[in-house]
Amino acid sequence: MEPEINKPHGKNKREEEPSPYAEVRTSGTCLYRLYYSFLFFTKGRQPILVDALAERLPSLLKEICDHYEYDLVGCSVRPNQLQIVLGVKPTAAPSETVGNIKRGAARLMFEHFPDLETQLGKRTLWAEGYFVESYHWKGIEPLLRSFEKGSAPHAKSEEKPVNGAPSPKTEPLAEAEKKSLSPRLVESLLEHLLPTEQQVLTLLYGLRGERARPLEQVAVILTMKAEEVKQIEADAIEKLRELVTRKKPTRVAAS
């Protein structure tokens, strides 16, 4: 008699639902799995990507991506900025890719919304420059979840004072560690922040394999004013402090 084999009652959840972003693709003799995140702003940071424009933009981006054979993984549309995540072939240079997206989106937006040119004064939709970052496939789902955490723009620097958040030039990250925000902890909690907040902290503090950069350099990379970067940093650090405080267990005094 053959011995009975105890069969598992169910598969591991990870086995049942493999991430679609783990798929390795082929192109000729090349195997690849390549994802980029692009972030760029509207011309003059004008809050124009709202209402009908914000609703229509994702479908226009899909049309552009289909034309260039990019895989549109997700996008975050906010009043004065766009972040888009793409799966691309190795032959697609980041500079060429973002150029195709920006030009294509501007052309279609002006075609579908003729009044936009009058509002802007000319047919220039996007500010110069962009920020690009490559993503491991395991980081795609957390990034997309962060897109769903809200779309309200950051408050302008004059609306809220900076609450003394650490900066590489004025206060080392070790100081943040004294406030229960170690580098490892900050990095582990990044997915709870908005995409722009993640980018700012990643560049300022050298997270996710990046090297720490001074405030002014981060402002140039993200095409922001230094005051805006500082305010976003302050807001993000405050959010993380509140999150850490909520997660700390409450100690019950012995009677």
C-alpha positions as CSV (number, residue, x, y, z in Angstrom):
1,M,0.0,0.0,0.0
2,E,1.3,3.4,-0.9
3,P,1.8,5.8,2.0
4,E,-0.6,8.6,2.2
5,I,0.8,12.0,1.3
6,N,-0.5,15.0,3.3
7,K,-1.5,17.5,0.6
8,P,-1.4,21.1,1.5
9,H,-4.9,22.6,2.1
10,G,-4.1,25.7,0.1
11,K,-1.3,27.4,-1.8
12,N,0.7,30.2,-0.5
13,K,-1.0,33.6,-1.3
14,R,2.1,34.7,-3.1
15,E,1.9,31.6,-5.3
16,E,-1.7,32.0,-6.0
17,E,-1.4,35.7,-6.9
18,P,2.0,36.3,-8.5
19,S,2.7,39.9,-9.2
20,P,2.0,40.8,-12.9
21,Y,5.1,43.1,-12.7
22,A,7.4,40.1,-12.1
23,E,7.0,38.9,-15.7
24,V,10.1,38.8,-17.8
25,R,9.6,39.9,-21.4
26,T,11.4,39.3,-24.6
27,S,12.5,41.4,-27.5
28,G,14.5,39.7,-30.1
29,T,17.4,38.1,-28.3
30,C,16.9,40.2,-25.2
31,L,15.2,39.4,-21.9
32,Y,14.1,42.3,-19.8
33,R,12.0,43.6,-16.9
34,L,12.4,47.4,-16.9
35,Y,10.2,50.1,-15.2
36,Y,10.7,53.8,-15.0
37,S,8.9,56.5,-13.0
38,F,8.8,60.0,-14.6
39,L,7.8,63.1,-12.7
40,F,7.4,66.5,-14.3
41,F,5.4,69.8,-13.8
42,T,3.1,72.0,-15.7
43,K,4.5,75.3,-17.2
44,G,4.9,77.8,-14.4
45,R,3.5,75.2,-11.9
46,Q,0.0,76.4,-13.0
47,P,-2.7,74.2,-11.4
48,I,-4.4,73.3,-14.7
49,L,-4.7,69.5,-14.5
50,V,-8.1,69.6,-12.8
51,D,-11.7,68.6,-13.6
52,A,-12.2,67.5,-17.2
53,L,-8.5,67.8,-18.0
54,A,-7.4,65.5,-15.1
55,E,-10.1,63.0,-16.0
56,R,-9.1,62.9,-19.7
57,L,-5.4,62.8,-19.3
58,P,-5.0,59.1,-18.3
59,S,-6.8,58.0,-21.5
60,L,-4.6,60.2,-23.6
61,L,-1.5,58.8,-22.0
62,K,-2.7,55.3,-22.8
63,E,-3.1,56.3,-26.4
64,I,0.4,57.7,-26.5
65,C,1.9,54.6,-24.8
66,D,0.1,52.3,-27.2
67,H,1.6,54.2,-30.1
68,Y,5.2,53.9,-28.8
69,E,4.7,50.4,-27.4
70,Y,5.2,51.5,-23.8
71,D,3.4,49.7,-21.0
72,L,1.4,52.3,-19.0
73,V,1.5,50.8,-15.5
74,G,0.0,53.8,-13.7
75,C,-0.1,57.5,-13.3
76,S,-0.8,60.2,-10.7
77,V,-2.4,63.4,-11.9
78,R,-2.2,66.4,-9.6
79,P,-3.1,70.0,-10.4
80,N,0.4,71.1,-11.4
81,Q,2.3,67.8,-11.9
82,L,2.2,64.4,-13.5
83,Q,3.9,61.2,-12.4
84,I,3.8,58.3,-14.8
85,V,5.1,54.7,-14.4
86,L,6.0,52.9,-17.6
87,G,7.3,49.4,-18.5
88,V,9.6,49.9,-21.4
89,K,12.0,48.0,-23.7
90,P,15.8,48.3,-23.1
91,T,16.0,50.2,-26.4
92,A,13.8,53.0,-25.0
93,A,16.2,55.7,-23.6
94,P,14.6,57.6,-20.7
95,S,15.2,61.0,-22.3
96,E,13.5,59.9,-25.5
97,T,10.7,58.3,-23.6
98,V,9.8,61.2,-21.5
99,G,10.1,63.5,-24.5
100,N,7.6,61.4,-26.4
101,I,5.2,61.5,-23.4
102,K,5.4,65.2,-22.9
103,R,5.1,66.2,-26.5
104,G,2.3,63.7,-27.2
105,A,0.3,64.7,-24.1
106,A,0.7,68.4,-24.9
107,R,-0.5,67.9,-28.5
108,L,-3.5,65.9,-27.6
109,M,-4.5,68.1,-24.7
110,F,-4.4,71.2,-26.9
111,E,-6.5,69.4,-29.5
112,H,-9.2,68.3,-27.0
113,F,-9.2,71.5,-25.0
114,P,-8.7,74.5,-27.3
115,D,-9.3,77.0,-24.5
116,L,-6.1,75.7,-22.8
117,E,-3.9,77.7,-25.1
118,T,-5.7,80.9,-24.2
119,Q,-5.4,80.0,-20.5
120,L,-1.6,79.4,-20.8
121,G,-0.9,82.2,-23.3
122,K,0.9,79.8,-25.6
123,R,1.1,76.1,-26.6
124,T,3.5,75.1,-23.9
125,L,2.0,72.7,-21.4
126,W,5.0,71.4,-19.5
127,A,7.9,73.0,-17.6
128,E,11.4,72.0,-18.8
129,G,13.1,69.1,-17.1
130,Y,11.9,66.0,-15.4
131,F,12.9,63.5,-12.7
132,V,13.3,59.8,-13.7
133,E,13.9,56.8,-11.4
134,S,14.1,53.1,-12.2
135,Y,12.0,50.7,-10.1
136,H,12.4,47.1,-9.1
137,W,9.3,45.1,-9.9
138,K,8.6,44.6,-6.2
139,G,8.4,48.4,-5.7
140,I,5.7,48.9,-8.3
141,E,2.7,47.9,-6.3
142,P,3.7,50.1,-3.2
143,L,4.2,53.0,-5.6
144,L,0.8,52.5,-7.2
145,R,-0.8,52.3,-3.7
146,S,0.8,55.7,-2.9
147,F,-1.0,57.1,-5.9
148,E,-4.3,56.3,-4.3
149,K,-3.5,58.1,-1.0
150,G,-4.8,61.5,-2.1
151,S,-4.4,64.1,-4.8
152,A,-4.4,67.4,-2.9
153,P,-1.4,69.6,-3.8
154,H,1.1,70.4,-1.1
155,A,0.5,73.7,0.7
156,K,2.6,76.6,-0.5
157,S,5.5,77.5,1.7
158,E,3.9,80.8,2.8
159,E,0.8,79.0,4.0
160,K,2.5,76.9,6.7
161,P,5.8,77.4,8.5
162,V,8.5,74.8,8.3
163,N,8.6,72.7,11.4
164,G,12.3,72.2,11.7
165,A,12.5,69.1,9.5
166,P,16.1,67.8,9.0
167,S,18.1,68.8,6.0
168,P,21.4,67.3,4.8
169,K,23.1,70.8,4.8
170,T,21.8,71.9,8.1
171,E,20.9,68.8,10.1
172,P,22.3,65.3,9.5
173,L,19.9,62.4,9.3
174,A,21.4,61.2,12.6
175,E,19.4,64.0,14.1
176,A,16.2,62.5,12.7
177,E,17.3,59.2,14.2
178,K,17.3,60.8,17.7
179,K,13.6,61.7,17.0
180,S,12.7,58.0,16.5
181,L,13.1,58.3,12.7
182,S,16.1,56.2,11.8
183,P,17.1,56.0,8.1
184,R,15.9,52.4,7.9
185,L,12.5,53.4,9.5
186,V,12.0,56.3,7.1
187,E,12.7,54.1,4.1
188,S,10.3,51.4,5.3
189,L,7.5,54.0,5.7
190,L,8.0,55.8,2.4
191,E,5.0,54.0,0.8
192,H,2.7,55.9,3.2
193,L,3.7,59.2,1.6
194,L,2.6,60.9,-1.5
195,P,4.9,60.3,-4.6
196,T,6.5,63.8,-4.4
197,E,7.2,63.4,-0.7
198,Q,8.8,60.1,-1.4
199,Q,11.1,61.6,-4.1
200,V,12.1,64.5,-1.8
201,L,13.1,62.3,1.1
202,T,14.8,59.8,-1.1
203,L,17.0,62.4,-2.6
204,L,17.6,64.4,0.5
205,Y,18.5,61.5,2.8
206,G,20.1,59.1,0.3
207,L,17.4,56.3,0.6
208,R,16.8,53.4,-1.8
209,G,20.4,53.3,-2.9
210,E,20.6,57.0,-3.7
211,R,23.3,59.3,-2.4
212,A,22.2,62.2,-0.1
213,R,22.0,65.5,-1.9
214,P,21.9,69.1,-0.6
215,L,18.6,71.0,-0.7
216,E,19.5,73.2,-3.6
217,Q,20.5,70.2,-5.8
218,V,17.3,68.4,-5.0
219,A,15.4,71.5,-6.0
220,V,17.1,71.6,-9.3
221,I,16.5,67.9,-10.0
222,L,12.8,68.2,-9.2
223,T,12.5,71.6,-10.9
224,M,11.2,73.2,-7.7
225,K,12.1,76.1,-5.5
226,A,14.2,75.3,-2.5
227,E,11.5,76.6,-0.2
228,E,9.0,74.2,-1.8
229,V,11.4,71.2,-1.3
230,K,11.9,72.3,2.3
231,Q,8.1,72.5,2.9
232,I,7.4,69.1,1.4
233,E,10.2,67.6,3.5
234,A,8.7,69.2,6.6
235,D,5.2,67.9,5.8
236,A,6.5,64.4,5.0
237,I,8.6,64.1,8.2
238,E,5.6,65.3,10.3
239,K,3.4,62.6,8.7
240,L,6.0,59.9,9.5
241,R,6.3,61.2,13.1
242,E,2.5,60.9,13.5
243,L,2.5,57.5,11.9
244,V,5.3,56.2,14.2
245,T,3.5,57.7,17.3
246,R,0.2,55.9,16.3
247,K,2.0,52.6,15.9
248,K,3.8,52.7,19.3
249,P,2.1,50.4,21.9
250,T,0.6,52.2,24.8
251,R,2.2,51.2,28.1
252,V,-0.2,50.4,30.9
253,A,1.0,51.5,34.4
254,A,1.3,48.8,37.0
255,S,-1.3,49.1,39.7
